Amino acid sequence: MKFEYLSRDRRFILQRISAEKFTRLSIDTREINPGDLFCALKGEKTDGHEFVDEAISKGAVAAMVTEEAVRQKPALKKHPLIICSDT
């Protein structure tokens, strides 16, 4: 999917995105492939926002994160992000 399509939707803020598209969506860093978009989900036991660095280092072209996570973890801003109200 092209990031251009997401950029048209006002629910998303795209930050530092340099890739044109992503190949698939992943919620598990153990399964990340180059070109993937990592969606950081917050679960009962694990918060996917803790794994954004790992996802990017494994080749994810961007991470989808919440506005709240960016406020709480400003270091996330160094990565290509899709910021939304809830993942």
matplotlib code that plots the C-alpha trace (Angstrom):
import matplotlib.pyplot as plt

x = [0.0, 1.2, 1.7, 0.2, -3.2, -2.8, -1.6, -4.9, -6.7, -6.8, -6.8, -3.2, -0.1, 2.8, 6.2, 9.7, 8.3, 10.7, 9.5, 6.8, 4.9, 4.9, 4.5, 2.5, 1.4, 3.0, 2.2, 5.0, 8.7, 9.6, 8.0, 9.1, 10.4, 12.1, 9.4, 6.8, 4.8, 4.9, 1.7, 2.5, -0.4, -0.8, -2.0, -2.6, 0.9, 3.0, 3.1, 4.2, 5.5, 8.4, 9.5, 9.5, 13.3, 13.6, 11.0, 12.8, 16.2, 14.7, 13.6, 10.2, 9.8, 7.6, 5.7, 2.1, 2.0, -0.5, -0.3, -0.1, 2.9, 4.7, 4.0, 5.2, 8.2, 9.6, 12.5, 10.0, 10.0, 13.4, 11.7, 9.4, 5.9, 2.2, 0.7, -3.0, -5.3, -5.5, -3.8]
y = [0.0, 3.5, 5.9, 8.5, 7.0, 7.2, 10.8, 11.8, 10.6, 13.3, 10.6, 9.9, 12.1, 10.8, 11.8, 11.2, 8.7, 8.4, 5.1, 5.2, 2.2, -0.8, -4.4, -5.8, -4.9, -6.7, -6.6, -9.0, -8.0, -11.6, -11.7, -8.4, -8.4, -5.5, -3.2, -4.0, -1.5, -2.3, -1.6, -1.1, -2.6, -2.1, -5.4, -6.5, -7.8, -6.2, -2.8, -2.9, 0.6, -0.9, -2.7, 0.1, 0.3, -3.4, -3.3, -0.5, -2.2, -5.3, -3.4, -2.0, 1.1, 2.8, 2.2, 3.0, 4.4, 6.3, 10.0, 9.0, 6.9, 9.7, 12.0, 9.5, 8.3, 11.3, 9.2, 7.5, 10.7, 9.7, 7.0, 7.1, 7.1, 7.0, 8.6, 8.0, 8.3, 4.5, 1.5]
z = [0.0, -0.7, 2.1, -0.1, 0.6, 4.3, 4.0, 2.6, 5.7, 8.5, 11.2, 10.5, 10.8, 8.8, 10.1, 8.6, 6.0, 3.2, 1.7, -1.0, 0.2, 2.5, 1.6, 4.5, 8.0, 11.0, 14.7, 15.8, 15.5, 15.3, 11.9, 10.5, 7.0, 5.1, 3.7, 6.4, 8.4, 12.1, 14.0, 17.7, 19.6, 23.4, 25.0, 28.5, 29.1, 26.3, 24.7, 21.1, 21.4, 23.3, 20.1, 17.6, 17.6, 16.9, 14.1, 12.4, 12.8, 11.2, 8.1, 8.8, 6.8, 9.5, 12.7, 13.4, 17.0, 19.2, 20.0, 23.6, 23.1, 21.3, 24.2, 26.7, 24.6, 22.7, 21.4, 19.0, 17.0, 15.5, 13.5, 10.5, 12.0, 11.3, 14.4, 15.2, 18.1, 18.7, 17.2]

ax = plt.figure().add_subplot(projection="3d")
ax.plot(x, y, z, "-o")
ax.set_aspect("equal")
plt.show()
